[in-house]
């Protein structure tokens, strides 16, 4: 019965897309539309200083943006706070306390009253950039996620006390996931002795990434986890936790991987190569984390954006329907990817923590020593 | 790579780090610790409940075993008692029989001895009477015999004839 309803709903959507895609007489060429879609997808991948829900071009060719502005916070010889509506979506120069700022490709540049921009050979703007700690769209979504997570999980925590140790409400859905993170991610990778210390981090990062990934799939279209700065921050935290919780064996493995099995004059030649590699490994591990999450989420957004864009490029019933079907299928896969990437990030972070706190069986070392 | 560096936004990095660490600390304090503690407590509770159920089961089994043992013992005791009683009964009957027999034998023996004594005295009496009767008869016979001289001689003759000299 449910399946029937779903199929009907899907068919209705397909028909709708079909009509929508061939209803309008195309006024632009296919090439133009392609460029437009490309720009739109690229724009979507970037962070922005205002929260635009959608924009539309009216008959006179004016672009109307629907959404709300967000606060811009700049440090430019003093703290400057103003609304992003002053930029008019990058169309005008914002004037604050006698300084002029221009928004270009989601970056704020210092400029003059006319909005002059200087570019180098690679078409990169060379204007001064003030330190920008604005509440951008991404930060805004992060804040929402933080508030949501806080209320969700503190509510779950309270429901235990109220309900005699049994979860109630929405928390019931999340409790098995929390237990999964504990029993299948933290325990096997970090070990029974140390896993408790890392649980708060692992749980927070898992749900944070998952929720933001899912938010990225909503029509709000906020690509937070697909932003390199966000994944870098997450990876840097992993790096610090790993480094600061590293025990003797962890450091020994990096700076003296061969142990006492070889005389020092033999080790010197190997260590000239080996130690830099091991030290590099400390950084490569979190780096891989940040690139993996960034690339996966960005790729997902690009594919989805392009498939949806195809509907407007083709503007025929066949192309539109096909693109819709594909976009729908990819959306379903992306829902899975959203969870999978959160899982992989948490899993690997746990694995690195496990390396850091691992304590080798010293008796085993002695055995190999005797064998030598 | 260059594009990535171009895209990198320090503000977003800053906010992400600050918000994430803030969220981590807040959640650790208000969510994860209470949740994990509650879950641990619950698991501990379940484990304890299971263990105590197991214990109770074992105790029940022990009790049952004890009961069975008691019943067995009681049954064995009853059997033993019954056996004893039977033995006692048999012995009593046996004893009584023996005693009765002995008594009877004794009585019979007494009766027999009494009868014997009676018989003996009766025989003695009879003998005496027979003797006196014989004497009387003999006296009478002798009297009548000896009243005729021929007869006396004839008798002597006869007796002599019988008494052969050998």
HADDOCK unambig.tbl for C-alpha pairs under 7 A between the chains (distance, minus, plus):
assign (segid A and resid 132 and name CA) (segid B and resid 11 and name CA) 5.27 0.50 0.50
assign (segid A and resid 133 and name CA) (segid B and resid 11 and name CA) 4.02 0.50 0.50
assign (segid A and resid 133 and name CA) (segid B and resid 12 and name CA) 6.94 0.50 0.50
assign (segid A and resid 134 and name CA) (segid B and resid 11 and name CA) 6.50 0.50 0.50
assign (segid A and resid 139 and name CA) (segid B and resid 12 and name CA) 6.55 0.50 0.50
assign (segid A and resid 139 and name CA) (segid B and resid 15 and name CA) 6.52 0.50 0.50
assign (segid A and resid 146 and name CA) (segid B and resid 23 and name CA) 6.21 0.50 0.50
assign (segid A and resid 150 and name CA) (segid B and resid 27 and name CA) 6.30 0.50 0.50
assign (segid A and resid 153 and name CA) (segid B and resid 31 and name CA) 5.30 0.50 0.50
assign (segid A and resid 154 and name CA) (segid B and resid 30 and name CA) 5.50 0.50 0.50
assign (segid A and resid 154 and name CA) (segid B and resid 31 and name CA) 4.48 0.50 0.50
assign (segid A and resid 157 and name CA) (segid B and resid 31 and name CA) 5.32 0.50 0.50
assign (segid A and resid 157 and name CA) (segid B and resid 34 and name CA) 5.51 0.50 0.50
assign (segid A and resid 157 and name CA) (segid B and resid 35 and name CA) 4.86 0.50 0.50
assign (segid A and resid 160 and name CA) (segid B and resid 38 and name CA) 6.41 0.50 0.50
assign (segid A and resid 165 and name CA) (segid B and resid 38 and name CA) 5.88 0.50 0.50
assign (segid A and resid 165 and name CA) (segid B and resid 42 and name CA) 6.15 0.50 0.50
assign (segid A and resid 200 and name CA) (segid B and resid 24 and name CA) 6.81 0.50 0.50
assign (segid A and resid 200 and name CA) (segid B and resid 28 and name CA) 5.43 0.50 0.50
assign (segid A and resid 200 and name CA) (segid B and resid 32 and name CA) 5.91 0.50 0.50
assign (segid A and resid 201 and name CA) (segid B and resid 24 and name CA) 6.37 0.50 0.50
assign (segid A and resid 204 and name CA) (segid B and resid 24 and name CA) 6.03 0.50 0.50
assign (segid A and resid 228 and name CA) (segid B and resid 4 and name CA) 6.97 0.50 0.50
assign (segid A and resid 228 and name CA) (segid B and resid 8 and name CA) 6.00 0.50 0.50
assign (segid A and resid 229 and name CA) (segid B and resid 8 and name CA) 5.25 0.50 0.50
assign (segid A and resid 229 and name CA) (segid B and resid 9 and name CA) 5.78 0.50 0.50
assign (segid A and resid 229 and name CA) (segid B and resid 10 and name CA) 6.96 0.50 0.50
assign (segid A and resid 229 and name CA) (segid B and resid 12 and name CA) 6.01 0.50 0.50
assign (segid A and resid 229 and name CA) (segid B and resid 13 and name CA) 4.81 0.50 0.50
assign (segid A and resid 230 and name CA) (segid B and resid 12 and name CA) 6.48 0.50 0.50
assign (segid A and resid 230 and name CA) (segid B and resid 13 and name CA) 5.58 0.50 0.50
assign (segid A and resid 230 and name CA) (segid B and resid 16 and name CA) 5.84 0.50 0.50
assign (segid A and resid 233 and name CA) (segid B and resid 13 and name CA) 5.56 0.50 0.50
assign (segid A and resid 233 and name CA) (segid B and resid 16 and name CA) 6.22 0.50 0.50
assign (segid A and resid 233 and name CA) (segid B and resid 17 and name CA) 5.47 0.50 0.50
